Amino acid sequence: MKNFVLVLFVLLVNLKGFSNNDKSKIIDTVQTETVKANETIQYYFQFKNTLKNTETFYLSVDRPRELVCENSLNTSEITLKSGELFNGTLSVLVSDRMPEGGHESSFIVIKDKEGHILQKKEFITVRTLPHPFLLVTNSVFDEAKQKIKDYDWAKQNLDKMLLELDDFEFPARKIITKPRPTKVWSSLAYVSSDGEQAFKLGLAWRLTQNATYKQKLIEFIKQVCDKDKGYLSVGAATTGVQVHEGNFFLFLAAACDIVFNEPELSNTDRENIENTFRFYLKQNSSHMESLGIMNHQASANAGAIVVALFLQDIPELTYLTEAEGGMADQIGKGVMADGWWFEGTANYCYLVTQRYSLVAQAFENYGLDLYHRRFPVKFKSADFENSKAGFTGMKFDNWGPPGKNTRGLEDMVTPCIPMMDENAYVVSSNDSNLKEPNEFYEFAYRAYKKPELAWVINKTKRESWVSLMYGLPNLPEVKDPRTESDFMPNVGLVALRSQPENKSPENQIQAYLKYGTHGGWHGHFDRASLVALDRNGHKYFGTEMAWYGYGKAGYKESVQTSATHNMVIVDELQQEAVPSKQLLFFKGEIMQASAVETHARWREIPRFNLEKFPPWNDKVFDADFNPIQQRRLSIVTNDYVVIADYMKSDKKHNYDWLIHPVGLTHLEGVKKSGPALEQLSQNEDSPYKYFKDAQWYKANNGVKMKFDEDGNKLDIYSLWPKKGKVLVSSYPNGGKQRDVRNNPNRKTYGLRINDKEVVFLNVLVPYQGENQIKKIESKSDTELTVFMKDGKKQHIRIENFKASDFKITMEAYQDNSIIKTETAHSKSFN
């Protein structure tokens, strides 16, 4: 029996097959071909007798009466000498009863003379679905033409796209060699968006019948797919980085889908296209692995899936879905229970959702359904494919509640909405700027009809090709779904929104806090921080207030580190990224509140080193550095924000309460201490070296500061501790200013206390015009009274703030009488 099992194994690896489209190629995987109805495909396979004696084997098609296609073998019985090779043929006549795009598996069964099954070999035959069927179909074109005829917004959309395409030229085809951003390799000179531009040329041709667009597209396709000078010659179309290659090939496949049968493409051109796509799929599969869960790999996976669908390669589709690092892995591991992508940035949350939304629409056009498919949740390792957990401080696992046991695209299209502003821009967090609405919301609303999705779309100009081709022409008017306070427990973002009678942007304060999942390569070290503050449509802060670029020292030495965020810093070091908690969440009428806490060690920042890849010299925690308790309580009222921070350690540390507004105009309550400094720190292992033009001061009775950014003012009252060292410096600057990035007028204010334990109590007042606060009194670090100029006042008490069970009470007074009281307890969520 053992010998028999061994023989079966030998036979298993010696049964090989290939189709008549590539007779020279022997493939061990499932064979597949795409054929029109009433055409015959011939599959060739080889079988070798690896036994010592001459043997007779019996071949048959498994359950032929259950197959719609007619299957026949060139023989049913073979006698082979030891070592002799048999070449077999399976012929499949494709039935017109099989629907276009349908497929059927035929199995060859090989038995020995005793009737034992030695092996089964699968061959999948697909009845060709005529092009186009990926991101557009003929019916989709008809629908778009009707919208253009009937709706001004659709006509304007098309006009804008045509104007853009008339001015657009593809880069010349050439091979370039340069750092990406630190490793050096070669690629063609295209950029990721060139693929989408090619696709839009196809749209423009079909919508206008202007052949100029078609010719421009076909010439580009020929350039990219040229077997001697195109992609096949170098193996990289853009930068070679997976996220860019995936997007390029996704849209290149969709562009080829539109013009594949046009006479300007020869049979040789079509063969070059298919060979190019096969090579891309091979390149992609070499990068797939179980630890490779990230936006790069997800984008590459989405691109490969669309390419495989263009080829109508069902086994490849199955592989790209089910294999390690495939779509089931990306979604089952990368999407957290609250729907956010684990990297915790709006940028990459949107990128992955957009890519798989495109896949979902291509699937639907082909007759498959990804919009409603569910994937099992899988454990996501804290390690990544090229780095272990903790390298430069990074963690790659998911934190927070596990949620349901499956994930799907429907989970991914709505979770950013609670973290949007009044214009549907998502708050910046981790490596992300403020993100405008993405075009995938058009796909999502068409598929799910959720009203909050319509609200997002109504905030856009509907200028994308997705809006033109798939946008529903009439959208309902929907009430703003995100005016109240909210939180997302896995990404760990909290939005506290004041609740004045008029919730217009002019009156509503929006404060965003952070405590959740780190996010791996794109994660920041900023648990218990204020990531954003909005009022009057103005953004006071962001998580990319300085930007140097991914391949620069300032990326991990400054941008991602704790010191560039609005939080308490310990000993000029970087906070450890560990799972953290929200202890309290309260939304009332006069008070919104959240308390978050982490227990983390602190360490030196990693140092940039171009001689290594990844290019960072890592650091370790000091052996005797025990975790520090760091608790932040944030209270948002109709006029101001209260921030209370509690820090506790087993030894003394320098605790720096830092905040980074723009436009310092007034500093009150301090005296200079020491000379002006060119930079805040000379220590190369400290992020403070990036803070320039610094000055230290002393404070003895609290500090008040005023900032003004184009009429958007921010007053800061440092109430406790009364005494301490004060620092003021310029905020790090990575170069060109854009939005909140690299504003040369951004300053850093800090209050330093050296102790084992401390409570900071600060009040932030964002406003335009005149500050409505007359004065603030505070008799202790857990109590304050705010007197308004209209005669009203509010009294806030934080009871047992240092304990696990603490309480906040806010009393609103008018004419010295209490008119409203609200109380919030820790461990309570309303």
C-alpha positions in Angstrom: 0.0 0.0 0.0 2.9 2.4 0.7 4.4 1.7 -2.7 1.0 2.3 -4.2 0.7 5.7 -2.5 4.1 6.7 -3.7 3.2 5.7 -7.2 0.1 7.8 -7.0 2.3 10.8 -5.9 4.7 10.2 -8.8 1.8 9.9 -11.2 0.3 13.1 -9.8 3.2 15.2 -10.6 3.7 13.6 -14.0 0.2 14.4 -15.4 0.4 17.7 -17.3 -1.8 19.5 -19.7 -1.8 22.4 -22.1 -4.3 23.7 -24.7 -3.9 24.0 -28.4 -3.5 27.8 -28.1 0.0 27.1 -26.6 1.1 23.7 -27.5 4.7 24.3 -26.5 3.8 25.2 -22.9 3.3 22.6 -20.2 1.3 23.8 -17.2 0.6 22.0 -14.0 -2.3 24.2 -13.0 -6.0 23.9 -14.1 -6.2 24.5 -17.9 -8.7 27.0 -19.3 -9.7 28.4 -22.6 -12.3 30.8 -23.9 -14.2 29.8 -26.9 -17.3 30.9 -28.9 -20.4 28.7 -29.0 -20.2 25.7 -31.4 -16.4 25.9 -31.6 -14.2 23.1 -30.5 -11.2 23.5 -28.2 -8.5 20.8 -27.9 -6.6 20.4 -24.7 -3.4 18.4 -24.7 -2.0 16.6 -21.7 0.8 14.2 -21.0 1.0 11.1 -18.9 4.1 9.2 -17.9 4.4 5.7 -16.5 6.8 6.0 -13.7 6.4 2.4 -12.6 9.0 -0.3 -13.3 6.7 -2.5 -15.4 4.5 -2.0 -18.4 1.1 -1.0 -17.3 -2.3 -0.4 -18.8 -4.3 2.8 -17.8 -7.9 3.7 -18.5 -9.0 7.3 -19.3 -12.5 8.7 -19.2 -14.3 12.0 -18.9 -16.0 12.2 -15.5 -19.8 12.2 -15.6 -20.1 13.3 -19.2 -24.0 13.2 -19.1 -23.9 16.1 -16.5 -21.9 18.3 -18.9 -23.5 20.7 -21.3 -20.5 20.7 -23.6 -19.6 17.6 -25.7 -16.3 16.1 -24.4 -14.2 13.4 -26.1 -10.8 11.8 -25.6 -8.6 10.6 -28.3 -8.3 7.2 -26.5 -9.8 5.5 -23.5 -7.1 2.9 -22.9 -3.3 3.1 -23.0 -0.5 0.6 -22.4 2.8 2.2 -21.5 6.2 0.8 -20.9 8.2 2.0 -17.9 9.2 5.6 -18.4 7.1 5.9 -21.6 5.2 9.1 -22.2 1.7 9.4 -23.6 0.3 12.5 -25.3 -3.4 12.8 -25.0 -6.1 15.1 -26.3 -9.4 16.2 -24.8 -11.8 17.9 -27.3 -14.6 20.1 -26.0 -17.4 21.3 -28.3 -18.9 24.4 -26.7 -22.6 24.3 -26.5 -24.8 27.3 -27.3 -26.8 26.3 -24.3 -24.0 27.6 -22.1 -24.6 31.3 -21.5 -22.0 33.8 -22.7 -19.5 34.2 -19.9 -20.5 30.8 -18.5 -18.0 28.1 -17.8 -17.9 24.4 -17.3 -15.3 22.1 -15.8 -14.3 18.8 -17.5 -12.3 16.2 -15.5 -10.2 13.5 -17.1 -10.1 10.5 -14.8 -7.2 8.1 -15.0 -7.6 4.6 -13.4 -5.4 1.5 -13.2 -6.6 -2.0 -14.2 -8.1 -2.5 -10.8 -10.3 0.6 -11.2 -8.5 2.7 -8.7 -8.6 6.4 -9.5 -5.0 7.5 -9.9 -5.6 11.1 -10.8 -8.1 13.7 -11.9 -7.2 16.6 -14.2 -9.5 19.6 -14.6 -10.0 21.6 -17.7 -12.3 24.7 -17.6 -13.9 25.9 -20.8 -15.5 29.3 -20.9 -18.0 30.5 -23.5 -16.7 33.9 -24.7 -18.5 36.9 -23.5 -18.2 39.6 -26.2 -16.3 42.8 -25.4 -16.9 45.2 -23.7 -17.8 43.7 -20.4 -15.4 45.1 -17.8 -16.0 48.6 -16.5 -18.5 49.4 -19.3 -21.0 47.5 -21.4 -23.0 48.6 -24.4 -26.0 49.1 -22.2 -24.0 51.3 -19.8 -22.9 53.4 -22.8 -26.6 53.7 -23.8 -27.5 54.8 -20.3 -24.8 57.4 -20.2 -25.8 58.8 -23.6 -29.3 59.3 -22.4 -28.1 61.1 -19.3 -26.0 63.4 -21.4 -29.0 64.2 -23.5 -31.4 64.7 -20.5 -29.3 66.2 -17.7 -27.1 69.3 -17.7 -24.7 67.9 -15.1 -24.0 64.9 -17.3 -23.4 67.0 -20.4 -21.0 69.3 -18.4 -19.3 66.2 -17.1 -18.6 64.9 -20.6 -17.5 68.4 -21.9 -15.0 68.6 -19.1 -13.6 65.1 -19.8 -13.3 65.9 -23.5 -11.5 69.1 -22.8 -9.1 67.3 -20.5 -8.4 64.6 -23.0 -7.9 67.1 -25.9 -5.0 68.6 -24.0 -3.6 65.2 -22.7 -0.6 63.4 -24.1 0.9 60.2 -22.9 4.6 60.2 -21.9 7.0 59.0 -24.6 7.7 55.3 -24.3 11.1 54.9 -22.8 12.9 53.1 -20.0 13.9 55.1 -17.0 16.1 54.1 -14.0 15.8 55.9 -10.7 15.2 55.5 -6.9 11.6 54.4 -6.0 11.9 56.1 -3.5 15.1 54.6 -2.1 15.7 51.4 -4.1 16.8 51.8 -7.7 15.3 49.9 -10.6 14.0 50.4 -14.2 10.6 50.8 -15.7 8.7 52.5 -18.5 8.1 56.2 -18.0 4.3 56.0 -17.5 2.5 57.0 -14.4 -0.4 55.2 -12.6 -3.0 57.6 -13.9 -2.1 57.0 -17.6 -4.0 53.8 -17.5 -7.2 55.6 -16.4 -6.6 58.3 -19.1 -6.4 55.5 -21.7 -9.7 54.2 -20.4 -11.3 57.6 -20.6 -10.2 57.9 -24.2 -12.2 54.8 -24.9 -15.2 56.3 -23.2 -14.8 59.5 -25.2 -14.7 57.6 -28.5 -17.8 55.5 -27.7 -19.8 58.5 -26.4 -18.9 60.9 -29.3 -17.8 58.6 -32.1 -14.8 60.9 -32.6 -12.2 58.5 -34.0 -9.3 60.7 -32.8 -9.8 59.4 -29.3 -9.8 55.8 -30.5 -6.7 56.2 -32.5 -4.9 57.8 -29.6 -5.9 54.9 -27.3 -5.0 52.2 -29.8 -1.6 53.7 -30.4 -1.0 53.8 -26.6 -2.0 50.2 -26.2 0.4 49.1 -29.0 3.2 51.1 -27.4 2.7 49.5 -24.0 2.1 46.0 -25.3 4.9 45.9 -27.9 6.7 42.6 -27.3 10.2 44.0 -27.9 10.0 47.6 -26.4 6.9 47.6 -24.2 6.1 46.2 -20.8 7.4 42.7 -21.7 10.9 44.2 -22.1 11.2 45.6 -18.6 8.4 44.2 -16.4 7.3 47.6 -14.9 5.0 50.1 -16.6 5.1 52.8 -14.0 7.3 52.9 -10.9 7.0 49.2 -10.5 5.5 49.7 -7.1 2.5 47.5 -6.7 0.0 50.2 -5.9 0.8 52.1 -9.1 1.1 49.0 -11.3 -2.2 47.7 -10.1 -4.1 50.8 -10.9 -2.4 51.1 -14.3 -3.2 47.6 -15.4 -6.7 47.7 -14.1 -7.6 50.6 -16.4 -5.4 49.3 -19.2 -7.5 46.1 -19.2 -10.7 48.2 -19.2 -9.4 50.3 -22.1 -8.4 47.2 -24.1 -11.9 45.8 -23.4 -13.5 48.7 -25.3 -11.4 48.5 -28.4 -10.3 44.9 -28.5 -12.3 43.9 -31.6 -11.5 47.1 -33.5 -9.9 46.5 -36.9 -7.0 48.8 -36.1 -5.7 46.0 -33.8 -4.2 43.1 -35.7 -4.2 39.5 -34.4 -0.5 40.1 -33.5 -1.6 43.1 -31.5 -4.2 41.1 -29.7 -1.6 38.4 -28.9 0.8 41.0 -27.6 -2.0 42.3 -25.3 -2.7 38.9 -23.9 1.0 38.1 -23.4 1.5 41.4 -21.7 -1.4 40.7 -19.3 -0.1 37.2 -18.7 3.3 38.6 -17.7 1.7 41.1 -15.4 -0.3 38.3 -13.7 3.0 36.4 -13.3 4.7 39.4 -11.8 1.8 40.0 -9.5 1.6 36.4 -8.2 5.3 36.6 -7.2 4.4 39.3 -4.6 1.4 37.6 -3.1 1.7 36.2 0.4 -0.3 36.0 3.6 1.6 38.8 5.4 1.3 41.1 2.4 -1.9 43.0 3.5 -1.6 46.6 2.6 -2.9 49.2 0.1 0.0 48.3 -2.3 -0.9 44.6 -2.4 -4.7 45.3 -2.5 -4.3 47.6 -5.4 -2.2 45.1 -7.3 -4.7 42.4 -6.5 -7.6 44.5 -7.8 -5.7 45.2 -11.0 -4.8 41.6 -11.5 -8.4 40.5 -11.0 -9.6 42.9 -13.7 -6.8 41.7 -16.0 -7.8 38.0 -15.4 -11.4 38.9 -16.0 -10.4 40.5 -19.3 -8.8 37.2 -20.2 -11.9 35.4 -18.9 -9.5 33.2 -17.0 -11.6 31.6 -14.3 -8.9 29.6 -12.6 -6.8 32.8 -12.3 -9.8 34.6 -10.9 -10.2 31.9 -8.3 -6.6 32.1 -7.4 -6.5 35.8 -7.1 -9.5 35.6 -4.8 -8.7 32.7 -2.6 -4.9 32.4 -2.6 -2.7 33.8 0.2 -2.6 37.6 -0.2 -5.6 37.5 -2.5 -8.9 39.4 -2.3 -10.3 37.2 0.5 -7.2 37.8 2.5 -7.1 41.5 1.8 -10.7 42.1 2.8 -10.9 39.4 5.5 -7.7 40.7 7.2 -7.4 44.3 6.2 -10.9 45.6 6.8 -11.7 46.1 10.5 -15.0 45.6 12.2 -15.9 49.3 12.0 -15.3 49.1 8.2 -12.1 51.1 8.1 -9.0 49.8 6.3 -6.4 48.9 9.0 -3.9 51.5 7.8 -6.2 54.1 9.4 -5.9 56.8 6.8 -8.7 58.2 4.6 -6.2 58.1 1.7 -5.8 54.3 1.8 -9.2 53.5 3.1 -10.5 55.2 0.0 -7.9 53.7 -2.3 -8.7 50.1 -1.3 -12.5 50.7 -1.4 -12.2 52.4 -4.7 -10.2 49.6 -6.3 -12.5 46.8 -5.0 -15.6 48.9 -6.1 -14.2 48.9 -9.6 -13.7 45.1 -9.3 -17.3 44.8 -8.0 -18.7 46.7 -11.0 -16.6 44.6 -13.4 -17.9 41.5 -11.7 -21.5 42.7 -12.0 -21.0 43.5 -15.7 -19.7 39.9 -16.2 -22.5 38.4 -14.2 -20.8 37.9 -10.9 -21.6 39.6 -7.5 -18.9 41.1 -5.3 -21.2 43.9 -4.0 -22.9 41.4 -1.7 -20.3 38.8 -1.2 -19.0 38.1 2.3 -15.5 36.9 3.2 -14.6 35.2 6.5 -12.7 37.4 9.0 -9.1 36.3 9.3 -6.6 37.1 12.0 -4.2 39.8 10.9 -0.6 39.4 12.0 1.2 42.2 13.8 4.1 41.4 11.3 4.4 42.5 7.7 6.1 40.8 4.8 9.3 42.9 5.1 9.3 43.8 8.8 8.4 42.4 12.1 6.0 44.0 14.6 7.8 46.8 16.4 10.2 47.7 13.6 10.5 51.5 13.8 7.6 51.2 16.3 5.1 49.9 13.7 2.3 47.4 14.4 0.3 45.8 11.6 -2.5 44.1 13.5 -6.0 45.2 14.1 -7.2 46.6 17.4 -10.6 47.0 19.0 -13.8 44.8 18.9 -13.7 41.9 16.4 -17.3 42.6 15.1 -19.1 40.2 12.8 -17.5 37.0 11.4 -17.5 38.2 7.8 -16.5 41.3 5.9 -17.6 42.7 2.6 -17.5 45.7 0.3 -20.8 47.0 1.8 -18.9 47.4 5.1 -16.3 49.5 3.4 -18.3 52.2 1.7 -19.9 54.0 4.7 -17.5 54.1 7.7 -15.7 57.3 6.8 -19.0 59.3 6.8 -19.1 59.7 10.6 -15.6 61.3 10.4 -16.5 63.8 7.6 -16.9 67.5 7.9 -19.9 69.4 6.6 -18.6 69.2 3.0 -18.1 65.4 3.2 -14.3 65.7 3.5 -12.8 63.0 5.8 -10.7 64.1 8.7 -6.9 63.5 8.2 -5.4 60.7 10.3 -2.1 58.9 10.0 -0.5 59.4 6.5 -3.4 61.3 5.0 -4.5 64.7 4.1 -8.1 65.9 4.2 -9.9 63.7 1.7 -12.6 64.9 -0.7 -15.4 62.4 -1.6 -14.3 59.6 -3.8 -16.1 58.5 -7.0 -16.8 55.0 -5.5 -19.8 56.6 -3.7 -21.6 56.6 -7.0 -21.1 52.8 -7.4 -22.1 52.3 -3.7 -25.3 54.3 -3.9 -26.3 52.5 -7.1 -25.7 49.2 -5.4 -27.0 49.8 -1.8 -29.3 52.9 -2.0 -28.3 54.0 1.5 -29.3 57.6 2.0 -26.1 58.7 3.6 -24.3 57.8 0.4 -26.6 60.1 -1.5 -25.7 62.9 0.9 -22.0 62.4 0.1 -22.6 62.5 -3.6 -24.7 65.6 -3.3 -21.6 67.3 -1.9 -19.7 66.7 -5.1 -19.7 68.2 -8.6 -20.3 64.8 -10.1 -17.4 65.3 -12.5 -15.9 61.8 -12.5 -16.3 59.3 -15.3 -18.0 57.0 -12.7 -20.7 59.7 -12.2 -21.2 60.0 -15.9 -21.4 56.2 -16.6 -23.0 54.9 -13.4 -24.4 57.9 -11.4 -28.1 57.8 -10.9 -29.4 60.9 -12.6 -31.7 62.1 -9.8 -30.6 61.9 -6.2 -32.8 62.5 -3.1 -32.1 65.4 -0.8 -30.8 63.9 2.4 -30.4 65.4 5.8 -26.8 65.7 7.0 -26.2 62.3 8.6 -23.1 63.3 10.7 -24.0 66.4 12.7 -23.8 64.6 16.1 -20.8 63.3 17.9 -19.6 59.8 17.0 -16.7 57.4 17.1 -15.3 54.4 15.2 -13.8 51.9 17.7 -11.3 50.1 15.6 -9.6 52.9 13.7 -10.0 54.7 17.0 -11.3 58.1 15.8 -13.7 60.2 17.8 -15.7 63.2 16.5 -17.0 65.6 19.1 -19.4 68.1 17.6 -21.1 70.9 19.6 -24.8 71.1 19.4 -26.0 74.7 19.1 -29.5 75.3 18.0 -28.1 76.2 14.6 -25.8 73.4 13.6 -24.4 75.3 10.6 -20.6 75.2 10.1 -20.3 78.7 11.4 -21.6 77.7 14.8 -20.5 74.1 15.3 -17.1 73.2 16.8 -15.8 69.8 15.6 -12.9 68.2 17.5 -11.4 64.9 16.3 -9.5 62.6 18.7 -7.3 59.6 18.2 -6.7 56.3 20.1 -7.0 53.4 17.8 -5.2 50.9 15.5 -1.7 51.9 14.6 -1.8 51.3 10.8 1.7 49.8 10.0 3.8 51.7 7.5 1.4 54.6 7.4 0.6 54.7 11.1 1.4 57.7 13.4 2.5 57.5 17.0 -0.3 59.7 18.4 -2.7 57.9 20.7 -4.4 60.4 23.1 -4.1 63.3 20.6 -6.2 66.0 19.1 -5.9 65.3 15.3 -8.2 68.0 14.1 -10.2 71.1 15.2 -12.7 72.7 12.8 -15.0 75.7 13.0 -16.4 78.2 10.5 -15.3 75.8 7.7 -11.6 76.3 8.8 -9.2 73.5 9.5 -6.8 74.4 12.4 -4.8 71.1 12.3 -4.1 67.9 10.4 -1.8 64.9 10.7 0.3 66.0 7.8 1.0 69.6 8.9 4.6 68.9 7.9 5.4 66.7 4.9 8.8 65.6 3.6 7.9 62.6 1.4 8.2 58.9 1.9 11.8 58.6 0.8 13.1 61.4 3.1 14.5 61.4 6.6 11.8 63.7 7.9 9.1 61.1 7.1 9.7 58.8 10.1 11.9 61.2 12.1 9.3 64.0 12.1 6.0 63.5 10.3 4.9 60.3 11.9 6.4 60.8 15.3 4.5 62.0 18.4 6.0 65.4 18.7 4.4 66.8 15.6 0.9 66.0 17.0 -1.3 67.8 19.5 -0.5 65.7 22.6 1.7 65.2 25.6 5.2 64.2 24.8 7.5 62.3 27.2 11.3 63.1 27.3 11.3 64.3 23.7 10.8 60.7 22.6 8.3 58.7 20.5 5.3 57.0 22.0 4.9 53.2 21.7 2.0 52.1 19.6 -0.2 49.8 21.8 -3.9 49.0 21.9 -5.6 51.8 23.8 -9.1 52.4 25.1 -11.9 54.9 25.1 -13.0 55.2 28.7 -15.9 57.5 28.1 -18.1 58.8 25.3 -20.9 61.2 25.9 -23.1 63.3 23.6 -25.5 65.8 25.2 -27.0 69.1 24.5 -24.4 71.4 26.1 -21.5 69.0 26.4 -19.8 66.4 24.2 -17.1 64.4 25.8 -14.6 61.6 25.2 -11.8 60.1 27.4 -9.1 57.9 25.9 -6.1 56.2 27.6 -3.0 54.4 26.6 -0.2 52.8 28.7 2.9 53.1 26.6 6.7 53.2 26.7 8.6 55.9 24.9 11.8 55.5 22.8 14.1 57.4 20.5 13.0 57.9 16.9 14.4 55.7 14.1 17.1 57.2 12.0 17.2 57.4 8.2 19.8 55.2 6.5 19.9 55.0 2.7 22.3 52.1 2.8 19.5 49.8 4.1 16.1 48.7 2.9 13.8 49.5 4.5 16.0 52.6 5.0 15.8 53.0 8.8 18.1 52.3 11.7 15.8 51.0 14.4 15.9 51.8 18.1 14.9 49.9 21.2 13.2 50.8 24.4 15.4 51.3 27.5 15.1 48.2 29.6 14.0 50.2 32.7 11.5 52.3 30.9 8.1 51.2 32.2 4.8 52.1 30.5 3.4 55.5 31.3 -0.3 56.0 31.9 -1.6 58.7 29.5 -5.2 59.8 29.7 -6.8 62.5 27.7 -10.3 63.9 28.4 -11.8 66.2 25.8 -15.0 68.2 26.3 -16.6 70.2 23.5 -19.1 72.9 24.3 -20.9 75.4 22.0 -18.0 77.9 22.5 -14.8 76.1 23.4 -12.9 72.9 24.0 -11.6 71.7 27.3 -8.6 69.3 27.3 -7.5 67.6 30.5 -4.5 65.3 30.4 -3.3 63.0 33.2 0.2 61.5 33.0 1.6 59.0 35.6 4.9 57.1 35.8 7.0 55.4 38.4 9.8 58.0 37.9 10.1 61.6 37.0 9.9 62.6 33.3 9.7 65.7 31.2 6.1 66.0 30.1 5.6 68.5 27.3 2.0 69.5 26.5 2.3 70.5 22.8 -0.1 72.1 20.3 0.7 73.5 16.8 -1.5 76.3 15.6 -0.8 78.9 12.8 -0.3 82.6 13.3 0.9 83.4 16.8 -0.1 87.0 17.7 0.0 87.2 21.5 1.8 85.4 24.3 0.8 86.4 27.8 2.0 85.3 31.3 5.6 84.3 30.5 9.2 85.6 30.8 12.1 84.6 28.5 14.5 82.0 29.9 17.8 81.6 28.1 18.9 82.5 24.5 17.0 82.0 21.3 17.8 78.6 19.8 18.4 77.7 16.1 16.6 74.4 16.8 14.8 73.1 19.8 17.1 70.2 20.4 20.6 69.2 19.2 20.0 65.6 20.0 19.9 63.7 16.6 17.8 61.0 18.2 15.0 63.4 19.2 12.3 64.7 16.9 12.7 68.1 18.5 15.7 68.7 16.2 13.1 69.5 13.5 11.6 72.4 15.5 13.5 75.6 14.5 13.7 79.1 15.9 12.9 78.1 19.5 12.7 80.1 22.7 12.1 78.9 26.2 10.1 80.9 28.8 9.0 80.6 32.4 5.3 80.7 33.5 4.2 81.4 37.1 0.4 81.8 36.8 -0.8 80.1 33.7 -0.4 81.1 30.0 -2.7 82.7 27.4 -1.9 82.6 23.7 -3.6 84.0 20.7 -3.4 82.8 17.1 -4.9 84.2 13.9 -4.9 82.4 10.5 -6.6 84.7 8.0 -9.3 85.7 10.5 -9.8 82.2 11.9 -8.6 82.7 15.5 -7.6 80.4 18.3 -7.1 81.4 21.9 -5.4 79.0 24.2 -5.7 79.2 28.0 -3.2 77.0 29.9 -4.8 76.8 33.3 -2.8 74.1 35.0 -0.1 73.6 36.0 0.2 77.3 36.8 4.0 77.1 36.8 6.3 75.5 34.3 8.7 75.9 31.4 7.1 77.2 28.2 8.5 76.6 24.7 7.6 78.4 21.5 9.2 77.4 18.2 8.5 77.1 14.5 6.8 73.9 13.5 8.8 71.5 11.2 8.5 72.3 7.5 9.2 69.9 4.7 9.0 72.3 1.8 6.3 73.6 -0.5 3.1 74.8 1.2 -0.2 73.1 0.3 -3.4 73.4 2.3 -2.4 72.6 6.0 1.0 71.2 4.9 4.2 73.1 5.5 2.7 76.4 6.5 5.7 78.6 7.4 3.6 80.5 10.0 2.7 77.4 12.0 4.1 77.5 15.5 4.5 75.0 18.4 3.5 75.9 21.9 4.5 73.7 24.8 4.3 73.6 28.6 6.9 71.4 30.3 6.6 69.8 33.7 9.2 67.5 35.2 7.5 65.1 37.6 6.2 61.6 38.1 2.6 62.7 37.8 0.8 65.7 36.4 -2.6 67.0 35.2 -2.7 69.5 32.4 -5.8 71.6 32.0 -6.2 73.7 28.8 -9.0 75.5 27.0 -9.1 76.1 23.3 -11.4 78.7 21.8 -11.8 78.7 18.0 -13.7 81.7 16.6 -14.0 84.4 14.0 -14.5 88.0 15.0 -14.5 88.5 18.8 -13.9 85.9 21.5 -17.1 85.6 23.4 -15.4 84.5 26.6 -14.9 87.2 29.2 -12.7 85.2 31.5 -11.9 81.8 32.8 -11.3 80.9 36.5 -9.8 77.7 37.7 -9.2 76.8 41.3 -7.8 73.3 40.7 -6.6 71.2 37.8 -10.0 69.5 37.6 -12.4 72.4 37.8 -13.0 75.6 35.8 -15.7 78.3 35.4 -16.1 80.0 32.0 -17.7 83.5 32.1 -19.3 84.6 28.8 -19.6 88.2 27.7 -23.4 87.8 27.4 -23.6 87.2 31.1 -23.9 83.4 30.9 -21.4 81.0 32.5 -20.5 77.3 32.6 -19.0 75.4 35.4 -17.2 72.1 34.7 -16.0 69.6 37.3 -13.9 66.5 36.8 -14.3 64.2 39.8 -11.8 61.4 40.5 -10.0 62.1 37.3 -7.0 59.9 38.3 -9.2 57.0 39.2 -10.7 54.3 37.0 -14.2 55.6 37.8 -14.4 59.3 37.1 -17.2 61.7 36.4 -17.7 65.0 34.5 -20.4 67.5 35.4 -21.2 70.6 33.4 -23.6 73.2 34.7 -24.9 76.1 32.5 -26.0 79.3 34.3 -28.0 82.2 33.2 -28.6 85.1 35.6 -26.8 83.0 38.3 -29.3 80.2 38.0 -28.6 76.8 36.7 -30.6 76.2 33.5 -29.0 72.9 32.4 -26.8 70.2 34.0 -25.2 67.3 32.2 -23.2 64.5 33.8 -21.0 61.8 32.1 -19.4 58.8 33.8 -16.3 56.8 32.7 -17.1 53.4 31.2 -20.4 54.8 29.9 -21.3 55.4 26.3 -24.5 57.1 25.2 
